[in-house]
């Protein structure tokens, strides 16, 4: 287990709002991200939309290795995701939060816990500790898990799959179970929604939860 990480000096109570969209491939995270972006902008908030891996210039290169390259050993895969996340937080997410912006990221550290910790059958606690060390303890104010079965996710994605999407349904079933377990363990920081519902209905559920967070609405 890695040692505890000291809080970053920029992580003050007055910082912006940090939201993460998680869930299996094909769950509709991009659609919900766009709906959330528009909702916040209509209320006068500055919004930064980003994603992992690849939310920075360096991350784009790491993304190519991770999702479109040759075989990557599981531990190397976990380390590359953590490296991408460390740079992403330092150069994109934390500066935006320091400005008071809303940050919406398509995937964050829970994806490593689910995909590498459960999907690759590594130690999930070690994978989480690695990412927490990489980001100096920064976690989202709310993580929205779009829950979808592996079979439906694969059908939605069609014929084109990246290296992780191409894994068998058993892999994706373990990933799904880990996302749900993470949400069940700390429900105050998560919202789980059924990704088979109409996108507008899902958005309404997300907005209802956001309206309970202090400082979301002007």
C-alpha angles and dihedrals in degrees: 000000000000120000120263116278121234114235115262113250091235093059095093126150090252095061123113128270121282120202129177128197114208138171142099124318111280094026095123101254093146092054093049091046091056092047091051092047091054092045093054094043091052086059094052099258125140109236131199114198115199142151146205133271101025106024092134137040091261090043091057089062092046090048091057090054094045102043107023106026134084126286115317120197111245096246091046088050091054091048093049092051089049091050091051090049094048092054093041092054095044097047105029117013104039095045090051092049090047088057090052095251128147110249119202114186126189097222130353137175096318087068089062091048090050103038101035100022096046106011094047092033095236121145103286094205091053092048091050092047090051092054094043089053090048093053097035092243099308111155129172122265087228132009116201113205114201102203119211136156118250091241095055092042090055092048091051093050093055123200100329117084133169122221095279097038088055092063115112123268091258089063091050092046090058090048091051093048091051093051090052092047092052091051093047092051095057107016093168089071098042143063117196116199133179105253091203091070123096110284092238091052090051090050091052090054091050093048091049089056093044092054088064091060116094114252098011097114121048 
